[in-house]
Amino acid sequence: MNYFRLLLCSLFLAATVSAAPFDTADAVAAHAPGSVFTQGEPLRFSLKPYAASPLKWTLRDWRNRELRSGDWPGAGKAELTLAALPDGYYILTVESPEAAFDGFRSFAVVPDPATRRRNPDTFFAMDSAQSWLARPDSANVRHPGDAYELVSEVIRRGGIDVVRERMSWAECEAVPGKFDWKQYKLNADLLSRRGVGISGMYHNAPRWAKTNTTHLPGDLVAVYRFARKAAETFKGQMTDWEFWNEQDIGFAPESAWDYASALKAAYLGFKAADPALPVAIGGYAMTPIAEYADVVMANGAKDYFDIFNIHAYRPISNYAQIMEDIRNYLKRHDIADRPVWFTENGTDSEGSGRIPSYIAGLKAHSPEQELLVAELLPKIMIHMQSLGVDRDFFFVLPPYSERDGNKDWGLMRRDFTVKPGYVAFSTLSHQLGDAEYLGTVALADGVSGFLYRRPDGSQSLVYWSVSPLETESNRPDRKFDDLLERPFRLAAAPGSYRGVELFGTPFEVKTSGNTLELTATRLPAILTGLSGLKPTVPFRRLSRPGTAESGYDRSIVFRTELSKDFVLSGGKSSVDVKKDDAAFKLQIFNLSDRAKRGTLALSGGRFGGVPAEVTVPAFGKTELNLTFTPELDKEFRGALRVGGTFDGKPASELVAPVRVVGKLLDGSRKVDLVGMSDPVNFRHNSSGRQTITYDPEAQGLKFHTLFPPNVDRWVYPEYMLQLPQESLKDALGIAFEVKVSAPKQVKQMLLMTVLGKEKEHGESINLNVVTPTAQWEERIVQFPDSLDPDRIRQLRLGLNSLVDDITYWVRNVRILYRN
């Protein structure tokens, strides 16, 4: 067992709850916000009055190398002031004959922000979410009190130039027209006073702004006015606004066209207050990008946002595939000019928390997991930058837990002191925040290199040893017991060169002749002051020609309220029309200061009740009660389309795709997929222990999964199509019967149509399935236009669970072919 494993073992034991009366993390106070000292600031520490007096303190670096030790001044009653230290991440322990001390007090030394040049256009950004995650918390006995101030100062000290914030509309405008900006304005003031730019985002519509909706607002005039007021109130503080968050999943159960209508209204409101203010579409949660997002674009959304926005929590090995999917999507919708931001980019690679928190019911990162996240953070962000992402927000700075308290997300602990991942981000920001990325450099087998140019013309090389975190899928049992040291050589002009390790600690290396002898570890390092290096694969920056004027009257926005004659699909991207002359309301909003007159252009079927002309009042709406009978193609698809011309200019369309499921089932050629009735034909694929058996009583397959504690619970068994006899060429969709043991514990059910034979990975189109119930029910999944069924090689039919033990049954699987 090497010294590094000894460090992790000792820290794990120290961090584990025991019978010892004193927790060093609580007993020793660092006299710096979040335990972050800036270079040159006195390194002052004190003991809480209740703590036993120690005889000795010991200072170590993150590798467990002892740096200094001594007696605590005044028998523990006085302050301890350490001599100056280089930038880095450090661990302070104490011991006393009176009582045992558990754990450690960690702290960071970072560059003085006054010594660095700020870059409002930096790639490296942080999701701070502090208005929500730094709220007062009576359940947290170590909460620092004014956490808003503390988090804002930690952001400044870390050299973080741009953060993402959250806001609840329902909190800020509980009564129409009466605004109370609460902690959101306070935090904006705290951040802007420190020179930090803020990417603003809001969701949570107040009840009075909803109509037939549960989450999204239905009153588009209210959407416009709130967006305008928010942009006015936070002008000069918010560098951009996002409208909504993860609208493709549970944050907006309404349709894609409902979201597009609300986005249009918000965009117009933001731009009314500040025409130069960039607007981002709400961050999509699903990758690969689902059909929902295609339907949002079909509704003319491209003319109502400036920045494409998405989230990722996938392994690094998936990033190239994710970006290829995004680029294809942008090209498909003629928006390849838009900057791509990941406003949430986090990781599950370290697994859920391994040690109990001091707060009952929560798990926390072990010291080993904290180092895993520190390794991952720069690799995540630099990989994203190398793939052409324009801005990346790491998720998340303050402490935050999910999954029944098992998943520990923050770069700060529950006592609001920083973890090593924060220090890694500070190093990135200080060294590369104002640098230009040039491309990758081939250094040696197993060593990655990324080249940057600094504003002074010098070059910086980021290098590291490739670890399984970059090449493998997520696993909850990852270790940090081997630094994976790999030597390599770099050609350089004779002389001395400086660099920094991941936590900012400086080092110096001298050439031997014209060569630098270096050693990469799994933790990235940055070598500075270089010149003349050429990237092996140069980075090709995409041109940004800008969005052409659409010619539309953007202020006319259509919206529908569909009756029970329509049934929304599980993916929220289409509707099933249950009868002819199906009833719906068409709302025409005029988000301008003058009345407008026009005519409607409706297509996709037979409409009833359409007037010859429509007048819409200024900042008002006209509502029509109409009927619709769809016209269907040979695949039983259609679309309800609403357009029009007002005061001589066309309006942006509303498009609701139609999939008439009953006619699809009746009019298609159905072929039993017999192989899916035999468990031996399935490949196990889950994050738990899975069994697949035939259930004679249910006359179907039984999929049972028992998940270990603290994992992301998913089960997607794989069925490899037997080709050519099971080819899906000319298939329209798939029908099957399904039931589940715990319907309320199903997060989502998906049919993954996979275009390759890889286990767990590979390009796929993920299709939503309406959540099953405890009774047998039929589900019909129609293939979208973007999917070529002939390319499908395997099917994964499964679900994401909210509980550790779940079972679902499937039977009577049929392929629906075109007649």
C-alpha positions in Angstrom: 0.0 0.0 0.0 1.6 3.3 -1.1 1.6 6.6 0.7 -1.3 7.9 -1.3 -3.5 5.0 -0.3 -2.5 5.6 3.3 -3.6 9.2 2.9 -7.1 8.2 1.6 -7.5 5.5 4.3 -6.6 7.9 7.0 -8.8 10.7 5.7 -11.7 8.3 5.2 -11.4 7.1 8.8 -11.0 10.6 10.0 -14.1 11.8 8.1 -16.2 8.9 9.3 -18.5 9.5 12.3 -17.1 7.9 15.5 -17.4 8.2 19.2 -14.7 10.9 19.4 -16.1 14.1 21.0 -14.5 16.6 18.6 -14.8 17.0 14.9 -11.8 19.0 13.7 -13.8 20.4 10.8 -16.1 22.0 13.3 -13.7 22.7 16.1 -11.0 24.5 14.0 -12.2 27.7 12.3 -10.3 29.1 9.4 -10.5 32.9 9.4 -11.4 33.2 5.7 -14.7 32.9 3.9 -15.3 29.3 3.0 -11.8 28.5 4.2 -10.4 30.3 1.1 -7.4 32.5 1.8 -6.0 34.7 -0.9 -2.3 34.9 -1.5 -0.7 37.3 1.0 -3.6 37.1 3.5 -2.7 36.0 7.0 -3.4 32.3 7.5 -5.3 32.5 10.8 -7.0 29.7 12.6 -8.7 29.4 16.0 -10.3 26.7 18.1 -13.9 26.8 19.2 -14.2 27.5 22.9 -15.7 24.1 23.7 -12.8 22.1 22.1 -10.2 20.3 24.2 -6.9 22.1 24.1 -4.5 20.3 21.7 -0.8 20.0 22.2 0.1 19.8 18.5 -1.0 20.8 15.1 0.2 19.3 11.8 -0.1 20.7 8.3 -0.1 18.5 5.2 -0.6 19.0 1.5 -3.2 17.0 -0.4 -0.7 14.2 -1.0 -0.4 13.7 2.8 3.1 15.0 2.9 3.8 16.6 6.2 4.8 20.2 5.7 5.0 21.7 9.2 3.9 21.0 12.8 4.0 22.6 16.1 2.2 23.4 19.4 -1.0 25.4 19.3 -0.4 28.9 20.8 -1.8 29.7 24.2 -2.6 26.1 24.9 -5.3 26.3 22.3 -6.8 29.6 23.5 -4.9 31.9 21.1 -5.0 32.1 17.3 -2.7 30.0 15.2 -1.1 31.9 12.3 0.8 29.9 9.8 3.7 31.2 7.8 2.9 32.1 4.2 2.2 29.1 1.9 2.2 28.9 -1.9 -1.2 28.5 -3.7 -2.7 25.1 -3.0 -5.1 22.9 -1.1 -4.0 22.0 2.5 -5.1 19.9 5.4 -4.7 20.8 9.1 -5.1 18.2 11.9 -4.8 18.6 15.6 -4.2 16.2 18.5 -4.6 16.4 22.3 -4.1 14.1 25.2 -7.4 15.3 26.7 -9.6 13.9 23.9 -9.4 12.6 20.4 -10.0 14.8 17.4 -11.7 13.3 14.3 -11.2 14.5 10.7 -9.4 17.6 9.5 -9.8 21.3 8.6 -9.0 21.8 5.0 -8.3 25.2 3.5 -7.2 26.7 0.2 -4.7 29.4 -0.8 -5.6 31.0 -4.1 -4.2 33.9 -6.2 -5.2 37.4 -5.1 -8.0 38.3 -7.6 -6.5 41.7 -7.9 -3.5 40.2 -9.8 -5.6 38.6 -12.6 -7.4 40.1 -15.6 -11.1 39.4 -15.6 -12.7 38.1 -18.7 -16.5 38.5 -19.1 -16.4 36.3 -22.1 -14.6 33.4 -20.4 -15.4 29.8 -21.3 -15.1 28.7 -17.7 -18.3 29.4 -15.7 -20.0 28.1 -12.5 -23.6 27.3 -11.6 -23.8 29.0 -8.3 -27.6 28.7 -7.8 -27.0 30.6 -4.5 -30.4 32.2 -4.2 -31.8 28.7 -3.7 -28.9 26.7 -2.3 -27.5 29.2 0.1 -30.8 30.1 1.8 -31.0 30.0 5.6 -31.3 26.4 6.8 -32.4 25.7 10.4 -31.6 22.0 10.0 -27.9 22.8 9.3 -26.2 23.6 12.6 -23.0 24.6 10.8 -24.7 26.9 8.4 -22.6 30.1 8.3 -25.6 32.5 8.6 -25.1 35.0 5.8 -24.3 32.4 3.2 -25.3 34.7 0.4 -22.4 37.0 1.3 -20.1 34.1 1.9 -20.7 32.4 -1.4 -20.4 35.6 -3.3 -17.0 36.3 -1.7 -15.9 32.7 -2.4 -16.8 33.3 -6.0 -14.7 36.5 -6.1 -11.7 34.8 -4.5 -11.8 31.9 -6.8 -11.6 34.2 -9.9 -15.0 33.0 -11.1 -16.1 35.6 -13.7 -19.5 34.3 -14.6 -22.1 32.4 -12.6 -25.6 31.0 -13.3 -28.4 32.0 -10.9 -32.0 30.8 -10.5 -35.2 32.7 -9.8 -38.7 31.8 -9.0 -41.3 33.9 -10.8 -44.0 32.7 -8.3 -42.0 34.1 -5.4 -41.3 37.5 -7.1 -44.8 38.2 -8.5 -47.2 36.3 -6.2 -49.8 39.0 -7.0 -50.1 40.4 -10.5 -48.1 43.6 -10.9 -46.6 43.6 -7.4 -42.9 42.7 -7.5 -40.8 41.5 -4.6 -37.3 40.5 -5.8 -36.4 39.0 -2.4 -32.9 37.4 -2.2 -32.6 37.3 -5.9 -31.8 41.1 -6.1 -29.7 40.9 -3.0 -27.5 38.2 -4.6 -27.3 40.0 -7.9 -26.1 43.1 -6.0 -23.5 41.0 -4.0 -22.2 39.5 -7.2 -22.2 42.5 -9.4 -20.4 44.6 -6.7 -17.6 42.0 -7.0 -17.5 42.2 -10.8 -19.2 38.9 -11.4 -21.4 38.5 -14.5 -24.7 36.5 -14.0 -26.5 34.3 -16.4 -30.1 34.7 -15.2 -32.8 32.0 -15.4 -36.4 31.8 -14.1 -39.2 29.3 -14.0 -42.1 28.4 -11.6 -45.0 30.4 -12.9 -47.4 31.9 -10.3 -50.8 30.2 -10.1 -52.6 33.3 -11.5 -50.5 33.1 -14.7 -51.4 29.5 -15.4 -54.5 28.6 -17.5 -54.9 25.0 -18.5 -51.3 24.4 -17.4 -49.7 23.0 -14.3 -46.1 24.4 -14.7 -45.8 26.6 -17.8 -47.7 29.9 -17.8 -50.7 30.2 -20.1 -51.0 34.0 -19.9 -48.5 35.2 -22.4 -49.0 38.8 -21.7 -48.0 38.1 -18.1 -44.9 36.2 -19.4 -43.9 39.2 -21.5 -44.4 41.7 -18.7 -42.5 39.7 -16.1 -39.6 39.1 -18.5 -39.5 42.9 -19.3 -39.6 43.8 -15.7 -36.9 41.3 -14.7 -34.6 42.6 -17.5 -35.2 46.2 -16.4 -34.6 45.4 -12.7 -31.4 43.4 -13.2 -30.0 45.5 -16.2 -26.2 45.6 -16.0 -26.1 42.6 -13.7 -27.6 39.8 -15.8 -25.3 39.2 -18.8 -28.1 37.1 -20.4 -31.4 35.4 -19.6 -32.6 31.9 -20.0 -36.3 31.1 -20.2 -37.2 28.0 -18.1 -35.1 25.0 -17.1 -35.1 21.5 -18.5 -38.5 22.0 -20.2 -38.1 18.7 -22.0 -38.6 16.7 -18.8 -40.5 17.3 -15.6 -40.1 21.1 -15.3 -42.8 21.5 -18.0 -45.2 18.6 -18.5 -47.0 20.7 -21.2 -46.4 20.3 -24.9 -43.4 21.5 -27.0 -45.6 24.0 -28.7 -46.8 25.4 -25.4 -43.2 25.9 -24.4 -42.4 27.6 -27.7 -45.3 30.0 -27.3 -44.1 31.0 -23.8 -40.5 31.3 -25.0 -41.6 33.8 -27.7 -43.4 35.9 -25.2 -40.4 35.9 -22.8 -38.0 36.7 -25.5 -40.0 39.7 -26.6 -40.2 41.0 -23.0 -36.5 40.6 -22.4 -35.7 42.4 -25.7 -38.2 45.2 -25.0 -36.2 46.1 -21.9 -32.7 45.6 -23.4 -32.5 44.8 -27.2 -28.8 43.9 -26.9 -29.4 41.4 -24.1 -28.7 37.8 -25.3 -31.5 35.3 -24.6 -30.9 31.6 -24.2 -33.4 28.9 -24.8 -34.1 26.9 -21.6 -31.5 24.2 -21.0 -32.5 20.8 -22.4 -31.9 17.9 -20.1 -32.0 15.0 -22.6 -29.1 13.8 -24.7 -29.5 12.6 -27.4 -31.8 15.5 -28.1 -35.4 14.3 -28.1 -38.1 14.9 -30.7 -39.6 17.4 -28.3 -36.7 19.8 -29.2 -37.4 19.4 -32.9 -41.0 20.3 -32.4 -40.0 23.5 -30.5 -38.0 24.5 -33.6 -40.9 23.6 -35.9 -42.8 26.2 -34.0 -40.5 29.0 -35.1 -38.5 29.2 -31.9 -35.3 29.8 -33.9 -36.3 33.5 -34.2 -36.7 33.8 -30.4 -33.3 32.9 -28.9 -29.7 33.8 -29.3 -27.9 31.0 -27.4 -28.5 27.2 -27.6 -28.5 25.8 -24.2 -28.3 22.2 -22.9 -27.2 20.2 -19.8 -25.0 17.1 -19.5 -24.3 14.7 -16.7 -22.8 11.9 -18.8 -19.3 10.3 -18.7 -16.6 12.1 -20.5 -16.4 9.2 -23.0 -19.8 10.2 -24.3 -19.0 13.9 -25.0 -18.0 13.5 -28.6 -21.2 11.7 -29.4 -23.2 14.3 -27.5 -21.6 17.2 -29.5 -22.1 15.4 -32.8 -25.8 15.0 -31.9 -26.0 18.7 -31.0 -24.3 19.8 -34.2 -26.6 17.7 -36.3 -29.6 19.2 -34.5 -28.4 22.8 -35.1 -27.7 22.1 -38.8 -31.1 20.5 -39.2 -32.8 23.6 -38.0 -30.5 26.1 -39.7 -29.2 27.5 -36.4 -25.6 26.3 -36.6 -24.6 30.0 -36.0 -25.8 29.9 -32.4 -23.3 29.7 -29.5 -23.6 26.4 -27.6 -23.7 26.7 -23.8 -23.8 23.9 -21.2 -25.5 25.8 -18.3 -25.3 22.7 -16.2 -22.4 20.2 -16.6 -21.8 17.8 -13.7 -20.7 14.3 -13.0 -21.9 11.1 -11.5 -18.5 9.4 -12.1 -17.5 9.6 -8.4 -20.7 7.9 -7.3 -23.1 8.9 -4.5 -21.8 9.9 -1.1 -19.9 7.3 0.8 -19.8 8.7 4.3 -22.6 10.0 6.6 -23.0 13.8 6.8 -23.4 15.5 10.2 -26.9 16.2 8.9 -29.1 13.2 9.5 -30.3 11.5 6.3 -27.6 12.9 4.0 -24.5 11.3 2.6 -21.4 13.3 1.9 -18.4 12.8 -0.4 -15.5 11.0 1.2 -12.1 12.7 0.8 -11.3 10.2 -2.0 -14.5 11.2 -3.8 -13.6 14.9 -3.4 -10.3 14.2 -5.2 -12.1 12.3 -7.9 -14.3 15.4 -8.6 -11.2 17.6 -8.5 -9.7 15.4 -11.2 -12.9 15.4 -13.3 -13.7 19.1 -13.2 -10.9 20.4 -15.5 -11.1 17.3 -17.7 -14.8 17.8 -18.2 -14.5 21.5 -19.0 -11.4 21.2 -21.3 -12.9 18.3 -23.2 -16.0 20.4 -23.7 -14.0 23.4 -24.9 -12.0 21.2 -27.3 -15.3 20.0 -28.9 -16.4 23.5 -29.6 -18.7 24.4 -26.7 -18.7 28.2 -26.2 -19.4 28.3 -22.4 -19.5 25.6 -19.7 -21.1 26.0 -16.3 -19.9 23.4 -13.8 -22.8 22.1 -11.6 -22.8 23.2 -8.7 -20.9 25.5 -6.2 -23.0 25.4 -2.9 -23.9 22.2 -1.1 -26.8 20.3 -2.7 -28.1 16.8 -2.3 -30.4 14.7 -4.5 -31.6 11.1 -4.7 -33.0 10.8 -1.2 -29.9 12.6 0.2 -27.4 10.2 -1.3 -26.0 12.3 -4.1 -23.6 15.0 -3.0 -23.3 17.7 -5.7 -21.6 20.8 -4.4 -18.0 22.0 -4.5 -18.7 23.3 -1.0 -19.5 21.1 2.0 -22.5 21.5 4.2 -20.5 23.9 6.4 -19.9 26.0 3.3 -16.1 25.3 3.2 -14.7 24.5 -0.2 -13.7 21.1 -1.5 -10.6 20.5 -3.7 -12.7 20.8 -6.8 -13.3 24.5 -6.1 -9.5 25.0 -6.0 -9.1 23.2 -9.3 -11.7 25.5 -10.9 -9.8 28.5 -9.4 -6.6 27.3 -11.1 -8.3 26.9 -14.4 -9.8 30.3 -14.2 -6.6 32.0 -13.2 -4.4 30.2 -15.8 -6.8 29.9 -18.7 -9.7 32.2 -18.2 -8.4 34.7 -20.6 -6.5 32.3 -22.9 -7.4 31.2 -26.4 -7.7 27.5 -27.0 -5.5 26.3 -29.9 -5.9 22.5 -30.1 -4.7 19.2 -28.9 -1.0 18.1 -28.7 0.2 14.6 -29.0 2.6 14.0 -26.1 2.9 10.3 -25.3 0.7 7.2 -25.0 -1.8 7.8 -22.2 -1.0 11.5 -21.9 -3.4 14.2 -23.1 -2.2 17.7 -24.1 -4.2 20.8 -24.8 -2.5 24.0 -26.0 -3.6 27.6 -25.2 -2.3 31.1 -26.2 -2.2 33.8 -23.5 -3.0 37.5 -24.2 0.8 38.2 -24.0 1.4 35.8 -26.9 3.0 33.1 -24.7 1.6 29.5 -24.7 0.3 27.3 -21.9 0.1 23.5 -22.1 -2.4 21.6 -20.1 -1.4 18.0 -19.7 -2.5 14.9 -17.7 -2.4 11.2 -17.6 -5.6 9.5 -19.0 -7.5 7.7 -16.3 -10.5 5.3 -16.5 -12.8 8.3 -15.5 -12.3 9.5 -19.1 -12.7 6.2 -21.0 -15.2 4.1 -19.0 -18.8 4.4 -17.9 -19.8 5.6 -14.5 -19.2 3.3 -11.6 -20.0 3.9 -7.9 -16.8 2.3 -6.7 -14.1 4.5 -8.3 -10.8 4.7 -6.5 -8.1 7.3 -6.3 -5.2 5.1 -5.2 -2.9 5.5 -8.1 -1.7 8.8 -9.6 -1.1 7.0 -12.9 2.3 8.7 -13.4 3.5 8.7 -17.0 6.8 10.4 -18.1 7.0 12.3 -21.4 9.3 14.7 -23.2 8.6 18.1 -24.7 10.8 20.1 -27.1 11.5 23.6 -25.8 14.0 26.3 -26.1 16.8 26.0 -23.4 15.9 27.6 -20.1 13.7 27.3 -17.0 9.9 27.0 -17.3 7.2 27.5 -14.6 4.0 25.7 -14.2 1.3 25.0 -11.6 -0.2 21.7 -10.4 -4.0 21.3 -10.3 -4.4 23.1 -7.0 -2.3 26.1 -8.1 1.0 25.1 -6.4 3.9 26.3 -8.5 6.7 24.2 -9.9 9.7 24.9 -12.0 11.4 22.7 -14.6 14.6 23.2 -16.6 15.5 21.9 -20.0 18.1 19.3 -20.7 19.4 20.6 -24.0 16.2 21.4 -26.0 14.0 19.0 -24.0 11.9 19.2 -21.0 11.5 16.0 -18.9 8.0 16.0 -17.4 5.7 13.5 -15.6 2.0 13.6 -16.1 -0.4 12.4 -13.4 -4.1 11.9 -13.5 -4.5 15.4 -12.1 -4.0 18.0 -14.8 -1.0 20.4 -14.6 -0.4 23.6 -16.6 3.1 24.5 -18.0 3.4 28.2 -18.9 5.7 30.5 -20.8 6.1 28.3 -23.8 6.4 29.4 -27.4 6.5 27.8 -30.9 4.4 24.8 -30.2 2.0 23.6 -32.9 -1.2 21.8 -32.1 -1.3 18.3 -33.5 -5.0 18.7 -34.2 -5.7 22.5 -34.5 -9.0 23.8 -33.1 -11.3 25.0 -35.8 -13.5 27.7 -34.4 -17.0 27.9 -36.0 -18.0 31.1 -37.7 -20.8 33.0 -36.1 -22.5 34.9 -38.9 -25.5 36.0 -36.8 -29.2 35.4 -37.1 -30.9 36.7 -40.3 -34.0 38.8 -39.9 -37.0 36.5 -40.3 -39.5 38.9 -41.8 -42.1 37.8 -39.3 -44.2 40.0 -37.1 -42.7 38.5 -33.9 -45.2 40.2 -31.7 -48.1 37.9 -32.8 -47.9 34.7 -30.9 -50.4 31.7 -31.3 -51.3 29.4 -28.4 -53.7 26.5 -28.1 -55.8 25.0 -25.3 -56.7 21.5 -26.4 -59.8 19.7 -25.1 -60.0 16.1 -24.0 -60.5 15.2 -27.6 -56.6 15.4 -27.8 -54.2 13.3 -25.8 -50.6 14.5 -25.4 -47.9 11.9 -26.1 -45.4 10.7 -23.5 -42.7 12.8 -25.1 -44.8 15.9 -25.2 -44.0 16.2 -28.9 -47.3 15.2 -30.6 -51.0 14.6 -29.9 -53.4 11.8 -30.6 -56.7 13.1 -32.0 -59.5 10.9 -30.6 -62.4 12.0 -32.9 -63.3 14.1 -35.8 -64.2 17.7 -35.2 -62.0 17.7 -32.0 -62.6 20.9 -30.0 -59.8 23.3 -29.1 -59.3 27.0 -28.3 -57.0 29.1 -30.4 -55.5 32.1 -28.6 -53.9 34.9 -30.6 -51.7 37.2 -28.5 -50.6 40.6 -29.6 -47.5 41.6 -27.6 -47.2 45.1 -29.0 -48.5 48.5 -28.1 -51.1 48.8 -30.9 -54.0 46.7 -32.0 -53.5 44.5 -35.1 -55.9 43.1 -37.7 -55.3 40.0 -39.8 -56.3 36.7 -41.3 -55.6 33.2 -40.1 -54.0 30.5 -42.3 -54.8 27.1 -40.8 -53.7 23.9 -42.4 -53.3 20.2 -41.7 -57.0 19.3 -41.8 -60.5 20.5 -41.7 -61.3 23.4 -39.3 -64.6 24.7 -38.1 -65.4 28.1 -36.6 -62.6 30.1 -38.3 -63.6 33.8 -38.8 -62.8 35.7 -42.0 -60.7 38.3 -40.0 -59.3 38.7 -36.5 -58.6 41.9 -34.5 -56.3 41.5 -31.5 -56.0 44.4 -29.0 -52.6 45.8 -27.9 -51.1 43.6 -25.2 -54.1 41.4 -25.3 -55.5 38.3 -26.9 -58.4 37.1 -29.0 -59.7 33.6 -28.3 -61.5 31.4 -30.8 -63.4 28.2 -30.2 -62.6 25.9 -33.2 -62.8 22.3 -34.3 -60.2 20.2 -36.1 -60.3 17.0 -38.1 -56.7 16.0 -39.2 -55.5 15.0 -42.6 -53.2 12.0 -42.2 -50.4 10.6 -44.4 -49.9 6.9 -45.1 -48.1 6.7 -41.7 -51.1 8.1 -39.9 -49.3 11.4 -39.2 -50.3 14.9 -39.6 -50.0 18.3 -38.0 -52.3 21.1 -36.8 -50.8 24.2 -38.2 -51.7 27.8 -37.4 -50.3 30.8 -39.2 -51.6 34.1 -40.4 -50.9 37.6 -41.7 -51.3 40.7 -39.5 -51.0 44.2 -40.8 -49.3 42.8 -43.9 -46.7 40.7 -42.2 -46.7 36.9 -41.6 -46.7 35.6 -38.0 -44.6 32.8 -36.7 -46.5 29.4 -36.9 -47.8 27.2 -34.3 -47.3 23.5 -35.1 -48.8 20.6 -33.2 -47.8 17.2 -34.7 -50.6 14.7 -34.9 -50.2 11.0 -34.4 -53.5 9.1 -34.6 -52.6 6.0 -32.6 -55.8 4.1 -33.1 -55.6 4.4 -36.9 -51.9 3.5 -36.8 -52.7 0.3 -35.0 -55.7 -0.5 -37.2 -54.1 0.4 -40.5 -50.6 -1.1 -40.1 -49.2 -4.6 -40.7 -48.5 -6.1 -37.3 -45.7 -8.6 -36.9 -45.0 -10.2 -33.6 -41.4 -9.8 -32.3 -41.3 -13.3 -31.0 -37.7 -13.1 -29.8 -38.7 -10.6 -27.2 -40.8 -13.2 -25.4 -37.7 -15.3 -24.5 -35.4 -14.0 -21.7 -32.3 -15.7 -23.1 -32.4 -13.2 -26.0 -31.7 -10.2 -23.7 -28.4 -8.8 -22.6 -28.5 -7.5 -19.0 -28.0 -3.7 -18.8 -28.7 -1.9 -15.6 -27.1 -0.1 -12.6 -28.3 -2.9 -10.3 -28.7 -6.7 -10.1 -31.1 -7.7 -12.8 -33.0 -10.9 -13.5 -35.1 -11.5 -16.6 -37.5 -14.5 -16.5 -40.7 -15.7 -18.2 -43.7 -15.3 -15.9 -46.2 -18.0 -16.8 -49.0 -16.3 -14.8 -48.5 -13.0 -16.5 -47.7 -14.7 -19.8 -44.9 -12.2 -20.4 -41.4 -11.3 -19.5 -40.6 -10.2 -16.0 -37.8 -7.7 -15.5 -36.8 -7.4 -11.8 -34.0 -5.2 -10.7 -32.5 -4.7 -7.2 -30.3 -1.6 -7.0 -27.5 -1.1 -4.5 -27.7 2.0 -2.3 -26.7 5.4 -3.6 -26.7 4.8 -7.4 -28.5 6.3 -10.3 -31.2 3.6 -10.8 -31.7 2.6 -14.4 -32.6 -0.6 -16.1 -32.5 -0.9 -19.9 -32.1 -4.6 -21.0 -30.9 -5.0 -24.5 -32.5 -6.9 -27.3 -30.4 -7.5 -30.4 -32.5 -7.6 -33.5 -32.0 -10.8 -35.5 -31.2 -9.5 -39.0 -32.4 -9.7 -41.7 -35.5 -11.4 -40.5 -36.3 -8.8 -37.8 -35.3 -5.7 -39.9 -37.3 -2.6 -39.0 -37.2 -1.3 -42.5 -40.5 0.5 -43.3 -41.6 0.1 -39.7 -43.9 2.9 -38.3 -43.5 2.0 -34.6 -43.8 -0.6 -31.9 -46.7 -1.7 -29.8 -46.6 -3.7 -26.6 -48.4 -4.3 -23.3 -46.7 -3.3 -20.1 -47.3 -3.0 -16.3 -45.1 -2.1 -13.3 -44.9 -3.0 -9.6 -44.7 0.6 -8.4 -46.1 3.1 -10.9 -45.5 6.2 -8.8 -41.8 5.2 -8.5 -41.1 5.3 -12.2 -39.1 8.4 -13.1 -39.4 7.8 -16.8 -39.8 4.9 -19.3 -38.0 4.9 -22.6 -37.7 2.8 -25.7 -34.1 3.3 -26.9 -33.7 2.6 -30.6 -30.0 1.9 -30.9 -28.1 2.2 -34.2 -25.2 -0.1 -33.2 -24.4 -3.2 -31.2 -22.4 -1.7 -28.3 -23.4 -2.6 -24.8 -24.9 0.4 -22.9 -23.4 2.9 -25.3 -23.8 3.8 -29.0 -25.9 6.3 -31.0 -29.6 6.0 -30.1 -32.9 7.8 -30.4 -34.7 7.7 -27.1 -38.5 7.6 -27.3 -40.7 8.4 -24.4 -43.2 5.8 -23.3 -46.3 6.8 -21.3 -45.6 5.7 -17.7 -47.0 2.2 -17.1 -49.6 1.5 -14.4 -50.1 -1.6 -12.1 -52.5 -3.0 -14.7 -51.7 -4.4 -18.2 -52.1 -1.5 -20.7 -51.1 -1.2 -24.3 -48.4 1.3 -25.3 -47.8 2.4 -28.9 -44.5 4.2 -29.7 -44.4 5.8 -33.2 -41.0 6.4 -34.8 -40.2 10.1 -35.4 -39.4 11.5 -38.8 -35.7 11.9 -37.7 -35.3 8.1 -37.2 -34.5 5.7 -40.1 -35.8 2.4 -38.7 -33.7 0.4 -41.1 -30.6 1.5 -39.1 -31.9 0.2 -35.8 -29.8 -2.7 -34.5 -31.0 -3.2 -30.9 -33.9 -2.1 -28.7 -33.7 -1.2 -25.0 -37.0 -1.0 -23.3 -36.7 0.0 -19.7 -37.1 2.6 -17.1 -35.5 4.9 -14.5 -36.6 4.0 -11.0 -37.0 6.1 -7.8 -36.8 3.1 -5.5 -34.2 0.3 -5.0 -36.5 -2.6 -5.9 -38.7 -2.5 -9.0 -40.3 -4.9 -11.4 -42.0 -4.4 -14.8 -43.5 -6.9 -17.2 -43.7 -6.8 -21.0 -45.7 -8.9 -23.4 -47.2 -9.0 -26.9 -44.5 -6.9 -28.6 -45.4 -6.1 -32.2 -43.7 -4.2 -35.0 -46.1 -2.0 -36.9 -45.1 -1.9 -40.6 -46.4 0.3 -43.4 -48.9 -1.7 -45.5 
